[in-house]
Amino acid sequence: TIYRLFCTQPEKNMGSHKPRGVNAGRKLKLTRQLSRWGDKTYKKAHFGTALKANPFGGSSHAKGIVVEKVGIEDKQTNSAIRKSVRVQLIKNGKKVTAFVPNDGCLHLIDDNDEVLVAGFGRSGDAVR
C-alpha cells in the first residue's frame, strides 16, 4: 500500500512578501542588491570612502621619506617611550606616523631617508 503525506498547513509560506513565480528571479536579485546596502560591513567595503581615507590607498606597503623622529609616550601605568618616525608618503603626500621596530634601530634612520612602511596586522587602519 502506498501512502501519501500531505502538509497540514498548505499556507505556511504565505505572508513572507516575496515574489514566488517562475520569472521572479530578477525582482529577487534587485531587492537583494538594494537590501545589502543596509549592512554596515558591505557598505564599508563597497562605498569607496574607506579606501580614500586609508593613507596607503588599499596597498599593503608604501614608500615614504622621513620627516622627523618622534618619541610617543605610552598610555598611563607604562612609562615607555615608543620610538617612531613621521613619514611623508611618496604616492600621495600624506603624512603618517610609523613605528620603528627592534632596539636601537632609530639610530639607523636619519631625516630625509627613504623608507618602506608596512601596515601589518591592521584591519582598516594602516599605521597609527
The 8 nearest C-alpha neighbors of each residue, nearest first, counted from 0:
[[1, 2, 3, 4, 5, 6, 7, 9],
 [2, 0, 3, 4, 5, 6, 7, 9],
 [3, 1, 0, 4, 5, 6, 7, 8],
 [2, 4, 5, 1, 6, 0, 7, 9],
 [5, 3, 2, 6, 7, 1, 8, 9],
 [4, 6, 7, 3, 9, 8, 2, 10],
 [7, 5, 8, 9, 4, 11, 10, 3],
 [6, 8, 9, 5, 10, 4, 11, 3],
 [7, 9, 6, 10, 11, 5, 12, 13],
 [8, 10, 11, 6, 7, 12, 5, 13],
 [11, 9, 13, 8, 12, 14, 7, 6],
 [10, 12, 8, 13, 9, 14, 7, 6],
 [13, 11, 10, 15, 14, 9, 8, 16],
 [14, 12, 10, 11, 15, 16, 9, 17],
 [13, 15, 16, 12, 17, 11, 10, 18],
 [14, 16, 17, 13, 12, 18, 11, 19],
 [17, 15, 14, 18, 13, 19, 12, 27],
 [18, 16, 15, 19, 27, 14, 23, 26],
 [17, 19, 23, 20, 16, 27, 26, 24],
 [20, 18, 23, 17, 21, 22, 24, 16],
 [21, 19, 23, 22, 18, 24, 17, 26],
 [20, 22, 23, 19, 24, 18, 25, 26],
 [21, 23, 20, 24, 25, 19, 26, 18],
 [22, 24, 20, 26, 25, 21, 18, 19],
 [25, 23, 27, 26, 22, 28, 21, 20],
 [26, 24, 28, 27, 23, 29, 22, 30],
 [25, 27, 29, 28, 23, 24, 30, 18],
 [28, 26, 24, 30, 25, 29, 31, 23],
 [29, 27, 25, 31, 26, 30, 24, 32],
 [30, 28, 32, 26, 31, 27, 25, 33],
 [29, 31, 27, 33, 32, 28, 34, 26],
 [30, 32, 34, 28, 29, 33, 27, 35],
 [33, 31, 29, 35, 30, 34, 28, 36],
 [32, 34, 30, 31, 35, 36, 29, 37],
 [33, 35, 31, 36, 32, 37, 30, 38],
 [34, 36, 37, 32, 38, 33, 31, 41],
 [37, 35, 38, 34, 42, 33, 41, 32],
 [36, 38, 35, 34, 39, 42, 33, 41],
 [39, 37, 36, 41, 35, 40, 42, 34],
 [40, 38, 42, 41, 43, 37, 36, 44],
 [39, 41, 43, 42, 38, 44, 45, 36],
 [42, 40, 44, 38, 43, 39, 45, 36],
 [41, 43, 39, 45, 46, 40, 44, 36],
 [44, 42, 40, 41, 45, 46, 39, 49],
 [43, 45, 41, 42, 46, 40, 47, 49],
 [46, 44, 42, 47, 43, 41, 48, 40],
 [45, 47, 42, 43, 48, 44, 49, 41],
 [48, 46, 50, 49, 45, 51, 44, 43],
 [47, 49, 51, 50, 46, 52, 43, 45],
 [50, 48, 52, 51, 47, 53, 43, 44],
 [49, 51, 53, 48, 47, 52, 56, 57],
 [50, 52, 48, 49, 53, 56, 47, 54],
 [51, 53, 49, 50, 48, 54, 56, 55],
 [52, 54, 50, 56, 55, 51, 49, 125],
 [55, 53, 56, 52, 93, 125, 51, 95],
 [56, 54, 53, 58, 57, 61, 125, 60],
 [57, 55, 53, 54, 50, 58, 51, 52],
 [56, 58, 55, 50, 53, 59, 54, 51],
 [59, 57, 55, 56, 60, 61, 118, 53],
 [58, 60, 118, 117, 57, 55, 61, 119],
 [61, 59, 117, 116, 58, 118, 115, 55],
 [60, 62, 116, 115, 55, 63, 117, 88],
 [63, 61, 115, 114, 88, 89, 116, 113],
 [62, 64, 88, 89, 87, 114, 113, 86],
 [63, 65, 113, 87, 86, 111, 112, 114],
 [66, 64, 86, 111, 110, 112, 67, 85],
 [65, 67, 85, 86, 110, 111, 64, 87],
 [68, 66, 85, 84, 65, 110, 69, 86],
 [69, 67, 84, 83, 85, 70, 66, 110],
 [68, 70, 84, 83, 71, 82, 67, 85],
 [71, 69, 82, 81, 80, 83, 72, 68],
 [70, 72, 81, 80, 69, 73, 82, 83],
 [73, 71, 80, 81, 79, 70, 74, 78],
 [72, 74, 79, 80, 77, 78, 71, 75],
 [75, 73, 77, 76, 72, 78, 79, 71],
 [74, 76, 77, 73, 78, 72, 79, 80],
 [77, 75, 78, 74, 73, 79, 72, 80],
 [78, 76, 75, 79, 73, 74, 72, 80],
 [77, 79, 73, 76, 80, 72, 75, 74],
 [80, 78, 73, 77, 72, 81, 74, 71],
 [79, 81, 72, 71, 70, 73, 82, 78],
 [80, 82, 71, 70, 72, 83, 79, 73],
 [83, 81, 70, 99, 80, 69, 98, 71],
 [82, 84, 98, 99, 69, 97, 70, 68],
 [83, 85, 68, 69, 97, 96, 67, 86],
 [86, 84, 96, 67, 66, 95, 65, 68],
 [85, 87, 65, 95, 64, 94, 66, 63],
 [88, 86, 94, 63, 64, 93, 92, 95],
 [89, 87, 63, 92, 93, 90, 62, 91],
 [88, 90, 63, 92, 91, 62, 87, 64],
 [89, 91, 88, 92, 62, 61, 63, 93],
 [90, 92, 93, 89, 88, 54, 87, 55],
 [93, 91, 88, 89, 87, 90, 94, 63],
 [94, 92, 88, 87, 91, 54, 95, 89],
 [95, 93, 87, 86, 88, 92, 85, 96],
 [96, 94, 86, 85, 97, 87, 93, 126],
 [95, 97, 85, 84, 127, 86, 126, 83],
 [98, 96, 84, 83, 126, 95, 85, 99],
 [97, 99, 83, 100, 82, 84, 96, 81],
 [98, 100, 83, 82, 105, 97, 104, 101],
 [101, 99, 98, 104, 102, 82, 105, 83],
 [102, 100, 104, 103, 99, 105, 82, 98],
 [101, 103, 104, 100, 105, 99, 82, 106],
 [104, 102, 105, 106, 101, 107, 100, 99],
 [105, 103, 106, 107, 102, 101, 99, 100],
 [104, 106, 107, 108, 103, 99, 82, 83],
 [107, 105, 104, 108, 103, 109, 102, 68],
 [106, 108, 104, 105, 109, 103, 112, 99],
 [109, 107, 105, 106, 112, 110, 104, 65],
 [110, 108, 112, 111, 107, 65, 106, 68],
 [109, 111, 65, 112, 66, 67, 108, 68],
 [112, 110, 65, 64, 66, 109, 113, 67],
 [113, 111, 65, 110, 64, 109, 114, 108],
 [112, 114, 64, 63, 111, 65, 62, 115],
 [115, 113, 63, 62, 64, 112, 116, 65],
 [114, 116, 62, 61, 63, 117, 60, 113],
 [115, 117, 61, 60, 62, 114, 118, 97],
 [118, 116, 60, 119, 59, 115, 61, 125],
 [119, 117, 125, 126, 59, 121, 60, 120],
 [120, 118, 121, 117, 125, 59, 126, 122],
 [121, 119, 118, 122, 125, 124, 117, 126],
 [122, 120, 124, 119, 125, 123, 118, 126],
 [121, 123, 124, 120, 125, 119, 118, 126],
 [122, 124, 121, 125, 53, 49, 50, 126],
 [125, 123, 121, 122, 126, 53, 127, 118],
 [124, 126, 118, 121, 123, 53, 55, 54],
 [127, 125, 118, 124, 97, 96, 95, 121],
 [126, 96, 97, 125, 95, 124, 98, 118]]
